[in-house]
Amino acid sequence: MDISVYDKNGDVVNCISINDTIEYVDGRVSKGEKYYYKGLGVPYAQHHIQPEDMTGGYDLIDVSDVFYIGNVVSKKVFSGKRGIFQEKYQTHFTDWIGACGVKELNIFENLYDEGGFEMSAIDVLERGTIDEDEQQYYLKVDYPHGRINYVVDSSPVKLRTLLDYMIQGDWNFPWDKNSISDITFESMVTDVGDIFKSEELSNKIGSIYSVLHSLYQSNINLYYDFCKTNNLLYKNKMGIIFNTLVLLVSNKVDVNHLYMSTPIETYKNIVYNYLITGKNCGFCGVGSCKRRVDDNFSYGEYIREEYIKRFHAEFRKA
């Protein structure tokens, strides 16, 4: 089967041939006769650009509520086409639309180096190159336990097992990632390329926060169910920070020095001095990767500084 590669003008400039017949599933994932492929194209629908890059060649679909995502657009010359498109899907990542950028290759170190991540839902069978100069790739993979997401079929006990494993093993998600979307009903992680090793308290806080916050945002009743099962008392959005501390303490992580004279001061201390200072999605190119660096990772510094500005503005109004 051939997968077309389109340039910025919507013209075919390359073709990737594989010995399989694939059908699009979701995201960047397609299904072959036996295995899956990640990064072998998509039916084009939309992508993201910054407002200053808007031209008449794009139709505006929406403005993202995530400040660094920018505008959700549809490019006219890509409309109705399927394949890989030589334009970034999101500003803060280098991945072309439909392909895997260099940051996805972190998955090999995370899975297969000594002490690799054990609660993975994905096996990588093969890596293919789309464009070596632009560091664009695709992966042939398998999901032995399936790809059903946690919010479709949840188990608070299994999710707690995953969180305990990550805390004890120093594995982390970026703090502002929609992490629950990468966790299956078995509480295994599908997107292992974005996780990273760190003993730093800021990253441990951010990792657990990202799971709880994204679960809260995705399905608040499932969040309440997780809290009830695991004896977590705080049900509102601010309480996610305090529930994070409870889970860390239960895994023998010392957080006593984080507490201030009042709950609101404790919350502000943790968010400002630990959560925001941790690794956000803009730093995903650095990851645990030993041999490659995504040249877009410096975007993480901009994202961090913008979060700090917004934090100050929020509490000036409070």
For each residue, the residues with C-beta under 8 A, 3 or more apart:
1: 17 18 19 20 21 22
2: 15 16 17
3: 15 16 17 18 40 41 83 84
4: 12 14 15 41 81 82 83 84
5: 12 13 14 15 16 83 84 85 86 130 131
6: 10 11 12 13 78 81 83 84 85 86
7: 10 11 13 86
8: 77 86 87
9: 77
10: 6 7 75 77 78 81
11: 6 7
12: 4 5 6 15 83
13: 5 6 7 86
14: 4 5 130 131
15: 2 3 4 5 12
16: 2 3 5 40 41 84 128 130 138
17: 1 2 3
18: 1 3 22 32 37 40 128
19: 1
20: 1 32 33 35 37
21: 1 32 33
22: 1 18 30 31 32 37 40
23: 30 31
24: 29 30 41 42 43 82
25: 29 30 31 36 147
26: 29
27: 38 42
28: 38 39 40 42 98 99 100
29: 24 25 26 36 37 38 147
30: 22 23 24 25 36 37 40 41
31: 22 23 25 35 36 37
32: 18 20 21 22 35 36 37 140
33: 20 21
34:
35: 20 31 32 125 140 141 142
36: 25 29 30 31 32 140 141 142 143
37: 18 20 22 29 30 31 32 40 138 139 140 141
38: 27 28 29 100 104 138 139 141
39: 28 84 95 98 99 100 104 130 136 137 138 139
40: 3 16 18 22 28 30 37 84 98 138
41: 3 4 16 24 30 82 83 84 98 99
42: 24 27 28 45 82 83 84 97 98
43: 24 81 82
44: 75 78 79 80 81 82 83 85 97 98
45: 42 74
46: 61 72 73 74
47: 72 73 75 85 87 88 89 90 97
48: 64 69 70 71 72 73 89 90 91
49: 53 54 58 70 71 73 91
50: 53 70 71 91
51: 54 63 70 71
52:
53: 49 50 70
54: 49 51 58 60 71 73
55: 58
56:
57: 75 76 77
58: 49 54 55 71 73 74 75 76
59: 73 74 76
60: 54 63 71 72 73
61: 46 71 72 73 74
62: 71 72
63: 51 60 70 71 72
64: 48 67 69 70 71 72
65:
66: 69
67: 64 306 310
68: 91 92 282 299 302 303 306
69: 48 64 66 72 90 91 92
70: 48 49 50 51 53 63 64 91
71: 48 49 50 51 54 58 60 61 62 63 64
72: 46 47 48 60 61 62 63 64 69
73: 46 47 48 49 54 58 59 60 61
74: 45 46 58 59 61 78 79
75: 10 44 47 57 58 78 79 85 87
76: 57 58 59 79
77: 8 9 10 57
78: 6 10 44 74 75 81 85 87 97
79: 44 74 75 76
80: 44
81: 4 6 10 43 44 78 85
82: 4 24 41 42 43 44
83: 3 4 5 6 12 41 42 44 98
84: 3 4 5 6 16 39 40 41 42 96 97 98 99 130 136
85: 5 6 44 47 75 78 81 96 97 98
86: 5 6 7 8 13 96 134
87: 8 47 75 78 96 97
88: 47 91 93 94 95 96 97
89: 47 48 93 95 96 97 98
90: 47 48 69 93 95
91: 48 49 50 68 69 70 88 299
92: 68 69 281 282 296 299 300 303
93: 88 89 90 101 103 284 285 294 296
94: 88 101 102 103 135 285 294 295 296
95: 39 88 89 90 99 100 101 103 104 136
96: 84 85 86 87 88 89 99 101 130 134 136
97: 42 44 47 78 84 85 87 88 89
98: 28 39 40 41 42 44 83 84 85 89
99: 28 39 41 84 95 96 130 136 137 138
100: 28 38 39 95 104 105 136 137 138 139
101: 93 94 95 96 104 135 136 137 285 294
102: 94 105 135 137 285 289 292 293 294
103: 93 94 95 106 193 194 284 285 287 289 294
104: 38 39 95 100 101 107 137 139 193
105: 100 102 108 127 137 193 289 292
106: 103 109 110 192 193 194 196 287 288 289
107: 104 110 111 122 124 139 192 193
108: 105 111 112 113 124 127
109: 106 112 113 116 287 288 289 290
110: 106 107 113 116 117 120 192 193 195 196 287 288
111: 107 108 116 117 120 122 123 124 192
112: 108 109 116
113: 108 109 110 116
114:
115:
116: 109 110 111 112 113
117: 110 111 120 169 171 189 192 195
118: 165 169
119: 162 165 166 187 188 189
120: 110 111 117 123 188 189 192
121: 143 144 145 146 147 184 186 188 189 190
122: 107 111 141 142 143 189 190 191 192
123: 111 120 141 142 143 144
124: 107 108 111 127 139 140 141
125: 35 140 141 142
126: 139 140
127: 105 108 124 137 138 139 140
128: 16 18 137 138 139 140
129: 132 136 137
130: 5 14 16 39 84 96 99 134 136 137 138
131: 5 14 134 135 136
132: 129 135
133:
134: 86 96 130 131
135: 94 101 102 131 132 292 294
136: 39 84 95 96 99 100 101 129 130 131
137: 39 99 100 101 102 104 105 127 128 129 130
138: 16 37 38 39 40 99 100 127 128 130
139: 37 38 39 100 104 107 124 126 127 128
140: 32 35 36 37 124 125 126 127 128
141: 35 36 37 38 122 123 124 125
142: 35 36 122 123 125
143: 36 121 122 123 146 147 190
144: 121 123
145: 121 184 186 188
146: 121 143 184 185 186
147: 25 29 121 143 184 190
148: 152 153 184 185
149: 152 153 180 181 183 184 185
150: 153 154 155 159 180 183 184 185 187 215 222
151: 154 180 215 218 219 222
152: 148 149 185
153: 148 149 150 185
154: 150 151 159 185 222 225 226
155: 150 158 159 185 186 187
156: 159 160 225 226 228 229 230
157: 160 161 229
158: 155 161 162 185 186 187
159: 150 154 155 156 162 163 183 187 211 226
160: 156 157 163 164 226 229 230
161: 157 158 164 165 187
162: 119 158 159 165 166 183 187 188 189
163: 159 160 166 167 208 211 247
164: 160 161 167 168 247 250 251
165: 118 119 161 162 168 169 171
166: 119 162 163 169 171 172 173 195 207 208
167: 163 164 170 204 207 208 247 248 251 253
168: 164 165 251
169: 117 118 165 166
170: 167 197 198 199 204
171: 117 165 166 195 196 197 207
172: 166 195 196 197 198 203 204 206 207 279
173: 166 177 179 182 194 195 206 207 210 211
174: 177 194 196 206 210 278 279 280 281 283 284
175: 203 205 206 207 209 210 275 276 278 279 280
176: 206 210 280 281 303 307
177: 173 174 182 194 210 214 281
178: 181 182 210 214 217 218
179: 173 182 183 207 210 211 214
180: 149 150 151 183 211 214 215 218
181: 149 178 214 218
182: 173 177 178 179 189 190 191 194
183: 149 150 159 162 179 180 187 188 189 190 211
184: 121 145 146 147 148 149 150 187 188 189 190
185: 146 148 149 150 152 153 154 155 158
186: 121 145 146 155 158
187: 119 150 155 158 159 161 162 183 184
188: 119 120 121 145 162 183 184
189: 117 119 120 121 122 162 182 183 184 192 195
190: 121 122 143 147 182 183 184
191: 122 182 194 195
192: 106 107 110 111 117 120 122 189 195
193: 103 104 105 106 107 110 284 287
194: 103 106 173 174 177 182 191 281 284 287
195: 110 117 166 171 172 173 189 191 192 288
196: 106 110 171 172 174 203 279 286 287 288
197: 170 171 172 288
198: 170 172 203 204 279
199: 170 204
200: 203 204 278
201: 204 205 253 255 274
202: 205 206 273 274 275 277 278
203: 172 175 196 198 200 206 207 278 279
204: 167 170 172 198 199 200 201 207 208 248 253
205: 175 201 202 208 209 244 245 248 270 274 275 278
206: 172 173 174 175 176 202 203 209 210 274 275 278 279
207: 166 167 171 172 173 175 179 203 204 210 211
208: 163 166 167 204 205 211 212 244 247 248
209: 175 205 206 212 213 240 241 244 275
210: 173 174 175 176 177 178 179 206 207 213 214
211: 159 163 173 179 180 183 207 208 214 215
212: 208 209 215 216 223 226 240 243 244
213: 209 210 216 217 237 240
214: 177 178 179 180 181 210 211 217 218
215: 150 151 180 211 212 218 219 222 223 226
216: 212 213 220 223 237 240
217: 178 213 214
218: 151 178 180 181 214 215 222
219: 151 215 222 223
220: 216 223 224
221: 224 225
222: 150 151 154 215 218 219 225 226
223: 212 215 216 219 220 226 227
224: 220 221 227 228 235
225: 154 156 221 222 228 229
226: 154 156 159 160 212 215 222 223 229 230 232
227: 223 224 230 232 233 234 235 243
228: 156 224 225 231 232
229: 156 157 160 225 226
230: 156 160 226 227 247
231: 228
232: 226 227 228 243 246 247
233: 227 239 242 243
234: 227 238 239 240 242 243
235: 224 227 239
236: 239
237: 213 216 240
238: 234 241 242 267
239: 233 234 235 236 242 243
240: 209 212 213 216 234 237 243 244
241: 209 238 244 245 266 267 270 271 275
242: 233 234 238 239 245 246 263 266 267
243: 212 227 232 233 234 239 240 246 247
244: 205 208 209 212 240 241 247 248
245: 205 241 242 248 249 255 258 270
246: 232 242 243 249 250
247: 163 164 167 208 230 232 243 244 250 251
248: 167 204 205 208 244 245 251 253 255
249: 245 246 252 253 255
250: 164 246 247
251: 164 167 168 247 248
252: 249
253: 167 201 204 248 249
254: 257
255: 201 245 248 249 258 259
256: 259
257: 254
258: 245 255 266 269 270 274
259: 255 256 266
260: 265 266 268 269
261: 265
262: 265 266
263: 242 266 267
264: 267 268
265: 260 261 262 268 269
266: 241 242 258 259 260 262 263 269 270
267: 238 241 242 263 264 270 271
268: 260 264 265 271 272 315
269: 258 260 265 266 272 273 274
270: 205 241 245 258 266 267 273 274 275
271: 241 267 268 274 275 276 311
272: 268 269 275 276 308 311
273: 202 269 270 276 277
274: 201 202 205 206 258 269 270 271 277 278
275: 175 202 205 206 209 241 270 271 272 278
276: 175 271 272 273 304 307 308 311
277: 202 273 274 304
278: 174 175 200 202 203 205 206 274 275
279: 172 174 175 196 198 203 206 283 300
280: 174 175 176 283 300 303 304 307
281: 92 174 176 177 194 284 300 303
282: 68 92 296 297 298 299 300 301 302 303 304
283: 174 279 280 286 297 300
284: 93 103 174 193 194 281 287 294 297 300
285: 93 94 101 102 103 293 294 295 296 297
286: 196 283 289 293 294 297 300
287: 103 106 109 110 193 194 196 284
288: 106 109 110 195 196 197
289: 102 103 105 106 109 286 292 293
290: 109
291:
292: 102 105 135 289
293: 102 285 286 289 297
294: 93 94 101 102 103 135 284 285 286 297
295: 94 285
296: 92 93 94 282 285 299
297: 282 283 284 285 286 293 294 300
298: 282 301 302
299: 68 91 92 282 296 302 303
300: 92 279 280 281 282 283 284 286 297 303 304
301: 282 298 304 305
302: 68 282 298 299 305 306
303: 68 92 176 280 281 282 299 300 306 307
304: 276 277 280 282 300 301 307 308
305: 301 302 308 309
306: 67 68 302 303 309 310
307: 176 276 280 303 304 310 311
308: 272 276 304 305 311 312
309: 305 306 312 313
310: 67 306 307 313 314
311: 271 272 276 307 308 314 315
312: 308 309 315 316
313: 309 310 316 317
314: 310 311 317 318
315: 268 311 312 318
316: 312 313
317: 313 314
318: 314 315
